[in-house]
């Protein structure tokens, strides 16, 4: 057994909320209402710290979508929960390495 720092332990409510949000984001339009209801119900069980963690996770998802040129989850998150969307925007500004180029998607291409 190692004596180093243990992995971040996540509550069952957090894991449920993260799985529900991921499922809702992956569904697209088919089954979106039911998945949105499940995601909202799961989000209601989170405390402030866990909501902050979910917002940071969503901010990373947005960065990943922008870097791939995919559709950002931002609009869907805003329709799902406005306060979560605002927390996601706040988390996005605090992510490491966020420059104007990274946020706007204006990536330079090398020869």
C-alpha positions in Angstrom: 0.0 0.0 0.0 1.4 3.4 -1.0 1.6 6.2 1.5 1.2 8.9 -1.2 -1.9 11.1 -1.6 -5.0 9.0 -2.2 -7.2 9.6 -5.1 -9.9 12.2 -4.9 -12.9 10.5 -3.4 -16.2 11.5 -5.0 -19.5 11.1 -3.4 -22.2 8.9 -4.8 -24.3 12.0 -5.5 -21.5 13.5 -7.5 -20.9 10.4 -9.5 -24.6 10.0 -10.2 -24.8 13.7 -11.4 -21.8 13.3 -13.6 -23.1 10.1 -15.2 -26.5 11.7 -15.7 -25.1 14.8 -17.3 -22.8 12.7 -19.6 -25.7 10.6 -20.6 -27.9 13.6 -21.3 -25.1 15.3 -23.4 -24.5 12.1 -25.4 -28.2 11.5 -26.1 -28.7 14.5 -28.3 -32.3 15.0 -29.2 -33.5 11.4 -28.8 -34.8 10.9 -25.2 -33.5 14.4 -24.3 -36.5 15.3 -22.1 -36.3 12.2 -19.9 -32.5 12.5 -19.7 -32.7 16.2 -18.8 -35.2 15.4 -16.0 -32.8 12.7 -14.6 -29.9 15.1 -14.9 -31.8 17.9 -13.0 -32.8 15.5 -10.3 -29.2 14.3 -9.9 -27.9 17.9 -9.8 -30.3 18.7 -7.0 -28.5 16.3 -4.7 -25.2 18.1 -4.9 -23.7 20.4 -2.4 -21.9 23.7 -3.4 -18.5 22.0 -3.6 -19.7 19.2 -5.8 -21.6 21.7 -8.0 -18.3 23.6 -8.4 -16.6 20.3 -9.4 -19.3 19.5 -12.0 -19.0 23.0 -13.4 -15.2 22.6 -13.8 -15.7 19.2 -15.5 -18.2 20.8 -17.9 -15.7 23.7 -18.6 -13.1 21.1 -19.5 -15.7 19.4 -21.8 -16.3 22.7 -23.5 -12.6 23.2 -24.0 -12.3 19.7 -25.5 -15.2 20.3 -27.8 -13.7 23.6 -29.0 -10.3 22.0 -29.6 -12.0 19.2 -31.7 -14.2 21.7 -33.6 -17.3 19.9 -32.2 -20.4 21.5 -30.9 -20.0 23.0 -27.5 -22.3 21.8 -24.7 -22.6 25.4 -23.5 -26.1 26.1 -25.0 -27.5 22.9 -23.7 -26.2 23.4 -20.2 -27.7 26.9 -20.2 -31.1 25.5 -21.1 -30.7 22.8 -18.4 -29.6 24.9 -15.5 -28.8 28.6 -15.7 -26.8 28.7 -12.4 -24.8 25.7 -13.5 -24.1 27.4 -16.8 -22.8 30.5 -15.0 -20.6 28.4 -12.7 -19.3 26.6 -15.8 -18.4 30.0 -17.4 -16.7 31.1 -14.1 -14.7 27.8 -14.1 -13.8 28.3 -17.7 -12.0 31.5 -16.9 -10.0 29.8 -14.1 -8.8 26.8 -16.1 -5.0 26.7 -16.6 -3.6 27.8 -19.9 -6.7 29.6 -21.1 -5.7 32.2 -23.6 -7.8 34.2 -26.1 -6.7 31.7 -28.8 -7.8 28.7 -26.8 -11.2 30.3 -25.9 -12.0 31.4 -29.4 -10.7 28.4 -31.3 -8.4 30.4 -33.5 -5.6 27.8 -33.5 -2.5 28.4 -35.6 -1.6 25.7 -38.0 2.0 24.9 -38.8 3.3 24.3 -42.3 
